[in-house]
Amino acid sequence: MDTTRAEPIDYPFNRAEDLELDERYARARAGRTLVRVTMPYGEESWLATRFEDVRLVLGDPRFSRAAAVGRDEPRTSPQTVGGDVILSMDPPEQTRIRRLAAQAFTQRNVERLRPEAHRVADALVDRLVGHGAPADLVEHFASPLPVTMICSLLGVPSADRHHFLVWSEVFASATTLTAERTAEYVGELGAYMADLLRQRKEEPADDLLSALVQARDADDRFTDHEVLSLAIVLLGAGHENITSQIPNFTYTLLRNSEQLAGLRARPELVPRAVEELMRYVPLGLGPVLARYALEDVEVGGVLVRAGEPVVASLGSANRDGDAFDRADELDLTRPPTPHVGFGHGPHHCLGAAMARMEMQVALEVLLTRLPGLRIAVPEEELEWRAGTFMRSV
């Protein structure tokens, strides 16, 4: 067992201006151990890059998110995640809060929303085509589709949904927003959602916010603040990741013409393609939420001592040759694989079923409605999002 403390290296590795997985991840995996790293903010940390190690760190109860509260946790942004949100909780407290919304995201309930998602996507393509070429796929399609769907699920009035395109930047920003602007957006979003929850208490509707209010009123273990925090997290998680991945997936397919042609010829492979793209495309610039060891734990031949943080790279784990055959190749016919694109363990993405459905619908509509879709500018002129946790065109 290695108990040495090598000089830490700067992290994250990935560039914000592309979707490549930095070669240093492959070197780290080849070493079959953890790597000592320093992120832009916070204390030194261990980095897990191998599939087996990442699953252990994310799923083993000896590693804690709650222990990060009050610590200078390693991160890419100046702000830390608040201690009163579900992202900073451990089971059983985290499980208790998570259960509030879990029923809304069952496969059965999500499938009931698929026809609406198709209608929304088709209408957005109509407007995209009406705009004329060239058109901005992010502005006219990738961004409005998920925000429309999550707002519809929650019960946010359509007239107010444009606000969330602005407020949701809080969930993706690492350095693009100042502390003052972040506080402003969080305050506005919190006040809006609190008012909407009060309305649903007085006038229940057939939406998730009403269900959350009813669950709170039926079980006094849920506080108003817990319900509000969960609603805000669901809104952010239900928008930003999908907004980033739709253009990323499209860009990746357009750069892999044979794979794209095969998918056009066999559209029934779209669900499998989404899983492969989730595995293949490394969305994050670097890990976001560190886990702290509650006791001494051996990971990858390294003794992680109690109180030390570990960050886990999902993108690297999904390219681990020990877990996936031809791990660095995109293969849309690949049989379903247990990737960690949606995380793993207690904090596995609550809205994974919803995200899968929306991305499947997005690809189906783009493939069928826009057979001539192409990148309209030289690739070196493409603009990439900067200062965010997620990489995206």
C-alpha positions in Angstrom: 0.0 0.0 0.0 1.4 3.4 -1.0 1.2 5.9 1.8 3.5 8.5 0.3 2.4 12.1 -0.5 3.9 13.0 -3.9 4.1 16.7 -4.9 0.6 17.6 -6.2 0.0 18.6 -9.8 -2.3 21.3 -11.1 -5.8 20.2 -12.0 -8.2 20.0 -13.9 -6.5 18.7 -17.0 -9.1 19.2 -19.7 -9.3 22.3 -21.9 -12.5 24.3 -22.0 -12.2 24.8 -25.8 -12.8 21.2 -26.9 -14.3 17.9 -25.9 -11.1 15.9 -25.9 -10.1 13.9 -22.8 -6.6 15.1 -21.8 -3.9 12.5 -22.3 -2.8 12.9 -18.7 -5.9 10.9 -17.6 -4.6 7.9 -19.6 -1.2 8.2 -17.9 -2.9 8.4 -14.5 -5.0 5.3 -15.2 -1.9 3.4 -16.4 -0.3 4.1 -13.0 -3.3 2.2 -11.5 -3.3 4.5 -8.4 -4.6 7.8 -7.2 -2.9 11.1 -8.1 -2.3 14.0 -5.8 -3.7 17.3 -7.3 -4.2 20.9 -6.5 -7.4 22.6 -7.9 -7.8 26.3 -8.5 -9.5 26.7 -5.1 -9.4 24.7 -1.9 -7.1 22.2 -0.3 -5.1 19.5 -1.9 -6.9 16.4 -2.9 -6.6 12.9 -4.3 -7.8 12.3 -7.9 -9.5 9.0 -8.9 -9.4 8.3 -12.6 -10.0 4.5 -12.9 -13.5 3.1 -13.3 -13.2 0.8 -10.3 -11.8 3.6 -8.0 -14.3 6.2 -9.1 -17.2 3.9 -8.3 -15.7 3.1 -4.9 -15.3 6.8 -4.0 -18.8 7.7 -5.2 -20.6 4.7 -3.8 -18.8 3.7 -0.6 -20.4 5.1 2.6 -16.9 5.6 4.0 -16.7 8.6 1.7 -18.9 11.6 2.5 -20.3 14.7 0.9 -21.6 16.1 4.2 -18.0 16.1 5.6 -17.2 18.8 3.0 -19.4 21.3 4.8 -17.2 23.9 6.5 -14.1 22.6 4.8 -12.1 24.4 2.1 -13.1 21.7 -0.4 -11.1 21.4 -3.7 -13.1 23.0 -6.5 -12.9 25.0 -9.7 -14.9 28.0 -8.5 -14.5 30.5 -5.7 -17.8 29.5 -4.1 -18.4 26.2 -2.2 -21.6 24.3 -2.3 -23.9 25.3 0.5 -24.3 22.9 3.4 -28.1 23.0 3.4 -28.7 21.5 0.0 -29.1 17.9 -1.0 -25.8 17.9 -2.9 -24.0 18.3 0.5 -25.9 15.6 2.3 -25.2 11.9 3.1 -27.7 9.1 3.6 -30.0 8.7 5.4 -30.7 12.5 5.4 -30.0 12.8 1.7 -32.2 9.7 1.0 -35.0 11.2 2.9 -35.0 14.4 0.9 -34.3 12.6 -2.4 -37.4 10.5 -1.8 -39.5 13.6 -2.1 -39.0 13.8 -5.9 -38.0 10.3 -6.8 -41.4 9.2 -7.9 -41.7 12.0 -10.4 -38.6 10.7 -12.2 -39.6 7.0 -12.5 -39.2 5.6 -16.0 -43.0 5.2 -16.2 -43.7 8.9 -15.4 -40.9 10.1 -17.7 -42.3 8.1 -20.6 -45.6 9.9 -20.2 -43.7 13.1 -21.0 -42.1 11.8 -24.2 -45.0 12.9 -26.5 -44.8 16.4 -25.1 -41.0 16.5 -25.5 -41.5 15.5 -29.2 -44.0 18.3 -29.7 -41.7 20.9 -28.1 -38.7 19.6 -30.1 -40.6 19.7 -33.4 -41.9 23.2 -32.7 -38.3 24.4 -31.9 -37.0 22.9 -35.2 -39.8 24.7 -37.0 -38.6 28.0 -35.6 -35.0 27.0 -36.3 -35.7 26.4 -39.9 -37.8 29.5 -40.1 -34.8 31.5 -38.8 -32.9 30.5 -41.9 -29.3 29.2 -42.3 -27.1 29.5 -40.5 -28.9 29.2 -37.2 -27.7 28.8 -33.6 -28.6 25.3 -32.4 -27.9 26.2 -28.8 -30.0 29.3 -28.7 -32.9 28.0 -30.7 -33.0 24.3 -29.7 -30.6 23.0 -27.1 -31.4 25.6 -24.5 -35.2 26.0 -24.7 -36.0 22.3 -24.9 -34.8 21.2 -21.4 -35.9 24.4 -19.7 -39.4 24.0 -21.2 -39.6 20.4 -20.1 -38.3 20.9 -16.5 -40.5 23.9 -16.1 -43.5 22.0 -17.4 -42.7 19.1 -15.0 -42.3 21.5 -12.0 -45.3 23.6 -13.0 -43.6 26.9 -13.8 -45.9 29.1 -15.9 -44.8 29.4 -19.5 -44.7 33.2 -19.3 -42.0 33.0 -16.6 -39.7 30.5 -18.2 -37.4 33.0 -19.8 -36.2 34.0 -16.4 -34.8 30.5 -15.8 -32.5 30.8 -18.9 -30.8 33.5 -16.9 -31.0 32.2 -13.4 -29.9 28.7 -14.4 -26.4 30.1 -15.2 -25.8 29.8 -11.4 -25.7 26.0 -11.7 -23.1 25.9 -14.4 -20.9 28.9 -13.6 -17.4 28.4 -12.2 -16.0 31.8 -12.8 -18.3 33.6 -15.2 -20.5 35.1 -12.4 -19.2 37.4 -9.7 -20.1 36.5 -6.1 -22.5 39.4 -6.1 -24.3 38.3 -9.3 -24.4 34.8 -8.0 -26.1 35.9 -4.8 -28.5 38.0 -6.8 -29.5 35.2 -9.1 -29.8 32.7 -6.2 -31.9 35.2 -4.3 -34.2 35.9 -7.2 -34.7 32.2 -8.0 -35.3 31.3 -4.4 -37.8 34.1 -3.9 -39.7 33.1 -7.1 -39.8 29.4 -6.3 -40.9 30.1 -2.7 -43.8 32.2 -4.0 -44.7 29.5 -6.5 -44.7 26.8 -3.7 -47.0 29.0 -1.6 -49.3 29.3 -4.6 -49.4 25.5 -5.0 -50.3 25.1 -1.4 -53.4 27.3 -1.9 -54.2 26.0 -5.4 -52.7 22.6 -6.1 -52.2 21.5 -9.7 -51.0 18.4 -11.5 -47.3 19.2 -11.3 -44.2 18.3 -9.3 -44.3 21.4 -7.1 -47.8 20.5 -6.0 -46.6 17.0 -5.2 -43.7 18.3 -3.2 -46.0 20.6 -1.2 -48.4 17.7 -0.5 -45.6 15.4 0.5 -44.3 18.1 2.9 -47.7 18.7 4.4 -48.3 14.9 4.8 -45.0 14.4 6.6 -43.7 16.9 9.0 -40.2 15.6 8.7 -39.9 17.8 5.6 -39.3 21.5 6.2 -40.3 24.4 3.9 -36.6 25.1 3.3 -35.8 21.5 2.3 -38.7 21.5 -0.2 -37.5 24.8 -1.6 -33.9 23.7 -1.9 -34.9 20.5 -3.7 -37.1 22.3 -6.2 -34.2 24.7 -7.0 -31.7 21.9 -7.4 -34.1 20.0 -9.7 -34.6 23.0 -11.8 -30.8 23.6 -12.3 -29.9 19.9 -12.8 -32.8 19.5 -15.2 -31.6 22.2 -17.5 -27.9 22.9 -17.6 -26.5 19.4 -18.2 -28.9 18.7 -21.1 -28.4 22.1 -22.6 -24.7 21.3 -22.8 -24.9 17.7 -24.0 -27.3 18.2 -26.9 -24.9 20.4 -28.8 -22.0 18.3 -27.6 -23.6 15.1 -28.9 -24.5 16.8 -32.2 -21.0 18.2 -32.6 -19.5 14.7 -31.9 -21.8 13.0 -34.4 -21.1 15.6 -37.1 -17.3 14.9 -36.6 -17.9 11.1 -36.9 -19.7 10.9 -40.2 -19.7 7.1 -40.5 -21.3 6.8 -37.0 -23.8 9.5 -37.9 -24.7 7.7 -41.2 -25.2 4.5 -39.4 -27.5 6.1 -36.9 -29.6 7.8 -39.6 -29.9 4.3 -41.3 -31.0 2.7 -38.0 -32.8 5.3 -35.9 -33.9 2.6 -33.5 -30.4 2.7 -32.1 -30.9 6.2 -30.7 -31.3 5.1 -27.1 -28.1 3.0 -27.3 -26.4 6.0 -29.0 -27.3 8.3 -26.1 -25.7 5.8 -23.7 -22.6 5.6 -25.7 -22.4 9.4 -26.1 -22.8 9.8 -22.4 -19.9 7.4 -21.9 -17.7 8.8 -24.6 -18.2 12.6 -24.3 -16.4 14.0 -21.2 -18.7 16.8 -20.3 -17.0 18.1 -17.2 -14.0 20.4 -17.2 -13.1 18.5 -14.0 -14.9 16.9 -11.0 -17.2 19.2 -9.0 -18.1 17.6 -5.7 -15.3 16.2 -3.5 -15.8 13.3 -1.2 -14.1 13.1 2.2 -12.9 9.9 3.8 -14.6 9.2 7.1 -11.9 6.7 8.0 -8.7 5.4 6.5 -9.6 3.7 3.2 -7.4 2.0 0.6 -8.2 3.1 -2.9 -6.1 2.1 -5.9 -3.2 1.0 -3.7 -3.2 4.4 -1.8 -4.1 4.9 1.8 -6.6 7.8 1.8 -6.5 9.0 5.4 -9.6 10.0 7.4 -10.5 13.6 6.6 -8.8 13.7 3.2 -10.8 14.7 0.1 -10.9 12.7 -3.1 -12.3 14.0 -6.5 -13.5 11.5 -9.0 -13.2 12.0 -12.8 -16.3 10.6 -14.5 -14.9 11.3 -18.0 -11.7 9.4 -17.2 -13.6 6.5 -15.7 -15.7 6.2 -18.8 -12.6 5.8 -20.9 -11.0 3.1 -18.7 -9.8 0.2 -20.9 -10.2 -2.2 -18.0 -13.9 -1.5 -17.9 -14.7 -0.9 -21.6 -13.5 -2.6 -24.8 -12.0 -0.1 -27.2 -12.7 2.6 -24.6 -11.4 5.5 -26.6 -13.6 4.6 -29.7 -17.1 5.9 -30.3 -19.3 3.0 -31.2 -23.0 3.7 -31.3 -23.8 0.0 -31.7 -22.0 -0.8 -28.5 -24.2 -2.9 -26.2 -25.4 -1.1 -23.1 -22.6 -0.5 -20.6 -22.5 0.5 -17.0 -21.0 3.9 -17.5 -20.8 6.6 -14.8 -22.0 9.5 -17.0 -24.8 10.2 -14.6 -22.6 9.6 -11.6 -22.8 6.7 -9.2 -24.0 5.9 -5.6 -26.3 8.1 -3.4 -25.8 11.1 -5.6 -26.4 9.4 -8.9 -28.4 11.9 -11.0 -32.0 11.9 -9.8 -33.2 13.0 -13.2 -31.2 10.5 -15.3 -34.4 9.0 -16.8 -35.7 12.4 -17.7 -32.3 13.4 -19.2 -32.1 10.2 -21.3 -35.6 10.7 -22.7 -34.9 14.4 -23.6 -31.6 13.6 -25.3 -33.2 10.7 -27.2 -36.0 12.9 -28.4 -33.5 15.7 -29.4 -31.4 13.3 -31.5 -34.4 11.7 -33.1 -35.9 15.0 -34.1 -32.6 16.5 -35.4 -31.8 13.3 -37.4 -35.2 13.1 -39.0 -36.0 16.8 -39.5 -32.6 18.1 -40.4 -30.9 15.6 -42.7 -28.6 18.3 -44.0 -27.5 19.5 -40.6 -23.8 20.6 -40.6 -21.4 22.9 -38.9 -21.7 26.2 -40.7 -18.3 27.7 -39.8 -14.8 26.4 -39.7 -14.3 24.4 -36.5 -11.6 26.8 -35.3 -14.2 29.6 -35.3 -16.7 27.7 -33.1 -17.2 29.4 -29.7 -17.0 27.4 -26.5 -18.5 28.2 -23.2 -16.0 29.6 -20.8 -15.9 29.8 -17.0 -18.3 26.9 -16.4 -18.1 23.5 -14.8 -19.3 21.9 -18.1 -17.7 22.1 -21.5 -20.0 22.9 -24.4 -20.1 24.4 -27.8 
